[in-house]
Amino acid sequence: MAVEAIAPAKPAVRYRDEFAWWDRVKKPLFYGVLVGWSVIAVAPFYLTVVYSLKPLTHLYEPPFLCPVPFTLENYLKVVTEFRHLFPRWLFNSAFVAGLLAVVRTLFCAMGGYAFARLRFPGRDLLFWSMLVTMMIPGQVTLIPNFLIVRQMRLLDSLAALIVPGIAGAFGVFMMTQFYKNLPRELEEAAMIDGAGWFTIFFRIVLPISRPALLTLALFTFQGEWNAFMWPLIVLNSPEKFTLPLGLSWFKGEYYTVYSVVLAGSMFNSVPILLLFFLFQGYFTRGIALTGLREG
């Protein structure tokens, strides 16, 4: 019986031996890019804080990375220059952003649940048509929205900021994808007990949707708090201005006094930062739970 000769196997080239240099470099490189990107992202806000705390006479003098000398005069000037309007601007921004955060979240949750669970004619066509609107730039719809608001006689009122933003395609899409990942057993058990769709939604689905709801509410509040273009178009009276629109007066009045302008911008930035840090856990958890599964 002939025995076939087996050729000796070539020595396997180990991955670590061939790419050992990459294993030593990739982690420092990764952290280096991460630190560099963090510095680029934080630097504008840090310089805003520094220059808002420096007096005008020392604005362009070194050191540039710390407020020396230190003063709160710029913040006092922002508050006192429009002392009759500044509290009103704060209230308008908080009222519009807070109300829309609640109302839009509720309506988007209802719409998302309908798309995820209910069966009705034209559901898929309507859903994809809604997604198409997310690809249209907001500037394209400014004129149609303005004509609608004018026809409703809502110009120069806070209702002109609230009514067009009651619902949004992104919010409905986000909640739809979230509800598609929820187990159906809870709803089926409630139906066996005789619960209807509204009872299931408000008593079972909404309480377990808190992470996604808070995430959508944070997105909504942030967007409406920082909104500038739409309030600029529909508002004319200074007492109806929101905070970003009111702070634009400082840029016109004090266009060379950057310390005052930056101090005013801090009033618009700090509430959003505080809101994010207070709800950071829900924010990150909601992003993780909001899947993008199709179905």
Stockholm file with secondary structure:
# STOCKHOLM 1.0

chainA/1-295         MAVEAIAPAKPAVRYRDEFAWWDRVKKPLFYGVLVGWSVIAVAPFYLTVVYSLKPLTHLYEPPFLCPVPFTLENYLKVVTEFRHLFPRWLFNSAFVAGLLAVVRTLFCAMGGYAFARLRFPGRDLLFWSMLVTMMIPGQVTLIPNFLIVRQMRLLDSLAALIVPGIAGAFGVFMMTQFYKNLPRELEEAAMIDGAGWFTIFFRIVLPISRPALLTLALFTFQGEWNAFMWPLIVLNSPEKFTLPLGLSWFKGEYYTVYSVVLAGSMFNSVPILLLFFLFQGYFTRGIALTGLREG
#=GR chainA/1-295 SS CCCCCCCCCCCCCCHHHHSHHHHHHHHHHHHHHHHHHHHHHHHHHHHHHHHHTSCGGGTTSSCSSSCSSCCCHHHHHHHHHTTTTHHHHHHHHHHHHHHHHHHHHHHHHHHHHHHHHCCCTTHHHHHHHHHHHTTSCGGGGHHHHHHHHHHTTCTTSTHHHHGGGSCCHHHHHHHHHHHHTSCSHHHHHHHHTTCCHHHHIIIIIHHHTHHHHHHHHHHHHHHHHSCCHHHHHHCCSGGGCCHHHHHHHHHHHTSSCHHHHHHHHHHHHHHHHHHHHHTHHHHHHHHHHCCCCCC
#=GC SS_cons         CCCCCCCCCCCCCCHHHHSHHHHHHHHHHHHHHHHHHHHHHHHHHHHHHHHHTSCGGGTTSSCSSSCSSCCCHHHHHHHHHTTTTHHHHHHHHHHHHHHHHHHHHHHHHHHHHHHHHCCCTTHHHHHHHHHHHTTSCGGGGHHHHHHHHHHTTCTTSTHHHHGGGSCCHHHHHHHHHHHHTSCSHHHHHHHHTTCCHHHHIIIIIHHHTHHHHHHHHHHHHHHHHSCCHHHHHHCCSGGGCCHHHHHHHHHHHTSSCHHHHHHHHHHHHHHHHHHHHHTHHHHHHHHHHCCCCCC
//
